[in-house]
């Protein structure tokens, strides 16, 4: 596998069964940047395992702040950049 190929991951458009299948083959120790679109895939935040080199997390449309908090606490030691984009449909 080519080194650096999986530094930046966005599986937001993957369906549940696709996500589970792809996740088994990803080199989790190499992932440095992760994007999760909760509008497209609301369960992904709870399904990602610990990513020891995660530096950048981009979240779009957070619905469950408890899930986000747990994910952030799990990765607090390595995260440098956190980008949270709110869901415009929920903002008045």
ZIDAWO-V288096 format. One record per residue. RES is the residue in one small letter. PSI is psi in degrees with one decimal (* if undefined). OMEGA is omega in whole degrees, 0 to 359 (* if undefined). NEAR is the number of other C-alpha atoms within 8 Angstrom. Layout:
BEGIN
[[RES	PSI	OMEGA	NEAR] [RES	PSI	OMEGA	NEAR]]
END
This chain:
BEGIN
[[x	136.1	181	3] [x	132.1	181	4] [x	135.7	178	5] [x	-4.6	183	6] [x	-30.8	184	7] [x	34.0	178	10] [x	-38.6	185	9] [x	119.2	186	9] [x	134.3	172	9] [x	104.3	179	8] [x	24.8	185	8] [x	-32.5	183	11] [x	-3.2	179	7] [x	137.8	175	9] [x	166.7	186	7] [x	-49.2	181	6] [x	-35.2	177	7] [x	-44.4	180	8] [x	-48.3	180	10] [x	-39.0	180	8] [x	-45.6	181	8] [x	-40.2	183	8] [x	-34.1	180	7] [x	-25.6	186	6] [x	-6.9	181	6] [x	139.2	175	7] [x	90.2	187	7] [x	-28.2	180	8] [x	-14.8	183	7] [x	-12.9	185	9] [x	122.6	180	14] [x	-22.3	183	10] [x	132.2	183	11] [x	133.1	175	12] [x	132.1	178	12] [x	121.4	175	14] [x	103.2	183	11] [x	-22.8	176	15] [x	-42.1	182	8] [x	-34.4	185	7] [x	83.3	186	12] [x	-21.2	183	9] [x	-10.9	186	7] [x	-34.3	182	10] [x	-32.5	181	11] [x	-12.9	185	7] [x	-19.3	180	6] [x	132.6	174	6] [x	-178.3	178	4] [x	131.6	179	7] [x	102.3	190	9] [x	-18.4	181	8] [x	17.2	182	9] [x	120.5	181	13] [x	-31.7	184	10] [x	128.4	177	12] [x	124.8	177	13] [x	119.0	180	11] [x	130.8	178	13] [x	125.0	175	13] [x	67.5	180	11] [x	127.3	178	13] [x	-38.4	182	6] [x	103.0	183	6] [x	-24.9	176	7] [x	-42.5	177	6] [x	-42.0	179	9] [x	-44.6	180	10] [x	-43.6	178	8] [x	-42.4	179	8] [x	-43.3	180	10] [x	-42.1	179	8] [x	-37.7	179	7] [x	-34.8	185	8] [x	12.9	186	12] [x	-31.7	183	7] [x	-25.9	184	5] [x	-20.6	184	9] [x	131.7	176	11] [x	-39.9	182	6] [x	129.1	176	7] [x	120.7	180	9] [x	118.6	179	8] [x	118.2	178	9] [x	120.9	182	9] [x	160.4	177	9] [x	114.9	183	9] [x	-26.6	181	6] [x	-24.6	182	5] [x	-13.3	182	6] [x	127.1	181	6] [x	*	*	4]]
END
